[in-house]
Amino acid sequence: MSAPLTAPAVLDRVYLEVRAKLLEVAASLDRIDRSDDAETLRRDDRLRQIRETIAILNSPGSDRAERVQMVFSDPYVSQWMKK
């Protein structure tokens, strides 16, 4: 069994991929904001979710992926099969 990677080793491994993904998100948001009708999305829930997840990414912790997933998930309904 191999030892887990150190934090610097993980960053070395993923830096370029993460950087590219963040640039892609930034470019997408720029395209939305530059659109003629960008103001119509002021109350759009999808954009709210994206902005909420960006705040999660900027927060500390080791459970960010779970918290982001929960933003995009529907609440659990215990009796879903009986409907």
C-alpha positions, 0 to 999 in steps of 0.5 A: 500500500502506498502512502497518501500524497502530500498536499504539495504533491496533490497541488502539483498534480491538479493545478493546471486542470483546476486552473483551466476549469476555473477559467472556463467558469469565469469565461462562462459568467463573463459571457452571461454578463455581457449578454444584452439581456443579462438583467433578466437572470437576476432571479434565476435559480441556476445562476444563484446556485452557481454563485452559491457554489463559488462561495463554497469553493472559497470557504475552508474545509474538506467537505466542499464537494459534498456541499456543492453537490447538495446545492444542486440536489433535490431534497430527500423525500422519504415517501417518494415511492408512494406518490 
